Amino acid sequence: MKKVQLTGSERFEKDGSEQLRINVRVDYEKYENDRYYEVPVAVRWKYGFAYGGLALFLLFMMWHIQTSGVVEPIR
């Protein structure tokens, strides 16, 4: 954040109570994390294997439920 400036204020009554409305101007620069995509290759492979294993496990469980007779197959 570079600067915050009060540009106006106003008192008003709403539902029987006094309220204060303030207007502010905020000057800022968007923060960009330059290192966000810098991930080591080993970590990428670990995540890839983890997601692949999850997909295989879910497919196996879907097959197991269908063949065990717990539910009837959708036709």
C-alpha positions as CSV (number, residue, x, y, z in Angstrom):
1,M,0.0,0.0,0.0
2,K,1.4,3.4,-0.9
3,K,-1.2,5.8,0.5
4,V,-4.6,5.9,2.2
5,Q,-6.5,9.2,2.0
6,L,-9.8,10.2,3.6
7,T,-11.8,11.8,0.8
8,G,-15.1,12.5,2.7
9,S,-17.3,11.7,5.6
10,E,-21.0,11.9,6.2
11,R,-23.3,11.5,9.2
12,F,-26.7,10.1,8.7
13,E,-29.5,8.4,10.6
14,K,-30.7,4.9,9.7
15,D,-33.1,2.7,11.7
16,G,-33.1,5.2,14.6
17,S,-29.4,5.2,15.1
18,E,-26.7,7.6,13.9
19,Q,-24.3,6.2,11.3
20,L,-21.0,7.5,9.9
21,R,-20.1,6.9,6.2
22,I,-16.5,7.5,5.2
23,N,-15.0,7.5,1.8
24,V,-11.3,6.6,1.4
25,R,-8.9,6.5,-1.6
26,V,-6.3,3.7,-1.5
27,D,-3.2,3.8,-3.8
28,Y,-1.4,0.5,-4.0
29,E,0.8,-1.6,-6.2
30,K,-0.3,-5.2,-6.8
31,Y,2.1,-7.7,-5.2
32,E,3.4,-10.4,-7.7
33,N,5.2,-13.3,-6.1
34,D,8.0,-14.0,-8.6
35,R,8.8,-17.3,-7.0
36,Y,5.3,-18.8,-7.1
37,Y,6.0,-21.1,-10.1
38,E,9.5,-22.0,-9.1
39,V,8.9,-25.5,-7.8
40,P,11.6,-28.2,-7.9
41,V,11.1,-31.0,-10.4
42,A,11.1,-33.6,-7.6
43,V,8.1,-32.0,-5.9
44,R,6.2,-31.8,-9.2
45,W,6.8,-35.6,-9.7
46,K,5.7,-36.3,-6.2
47,Y,2.4,-34.4,-6.7
48,G,2.0,-36.1,-10.1
49,F,2.3,-39.6,-8.6
50,A,0.0,-38.7,-5.7
51,Y,-2.7,-37.5,-8.0
52,G,-2.2,-40.5,-10.3
53,G,-2.4,-42.8,-7.3
54,L,-5.6,-41.1,-6.1
55,A,-7.2,-41.5,-9.5
56,L,-6.3,-45.2,-9.6
57,F,-7.6,-45.7,-6.1
58,L,-10.9,-44.0,-7.0
59,L,-11.3,-46.1,-10.1
60,F,-10.6,-49.3,-8.1
61,M,-13.2,-48.3,-5.5
62,M,-15.8,-47.6,-8.2
63,W,-15.1,-51.0,-9.7
64,H,-15.1,-52.7,-6.3
65,I,-18.5,-51.2,-5.3
66,Q,-20.0,-52.2,-8.6
67,T,-18.8,-55.8,-8.4
68,S,-19.5,-56.3,-4.7
69,G,-23.3,-56.1,-5.2
70,V,-23.7,-53.3,-2.7
71,V,-25.5,-51.2,-5.3
72,E,-27.1,-52.2,-8.6
73,P,-25.3,-51.0,-11.7
74,I,-26.8,-48.1,-13.6
75,R,-28.1,-49.1,-17.0
